[in-house]
């Protein structure tokens, strides 16, 4: 049974409150970040998330998330950026993802930049596929790459100089 304490907090009287639990128990019981766009929903604009996203409906715009599933019957029109992308629906746009899987119901019109690409039989893909080692950087790698960019620069002959001042004449 839920009740209010004097501090206006909601507590379950049969179990300890969040404040009484060890910190690790609170963190481990937190649900994973999972979102979905239902089949009767259309979204126009930019979607940015850090967890998982499953699309059953229609999206027009730009999409950035860690793990994306575009389900069978779903439609995505615009650019997709993800660590891991599974497509069962229709995508029209450019894809940048480390791992891409096109299920047998997938229809993709556009270019795919990937580290790994799997295409099931009967999937349709019209565009260019280009393998790249570092398509999507993880946050820790982005910070490391930024510090490297400050230390290394390229002169007009295409040679590294080791100084960031050579780019500013």
Secondary structure, 3 states (H helix, E strand, C coil): CEEECCCCCEEECCCCCCCCCCHHHHHHCCCCCEEEECCCCEEEEEEECCCEEEECCEEEEEEEEEEEEECCCCEEECCEEEEEEEECCEEECCEEEEEEEECCCCEEECCEEEEEEEECCCCEEECCEEECCCCCCCHHHHHHHHHHHHHCCECCCCCECCCHHHHCC
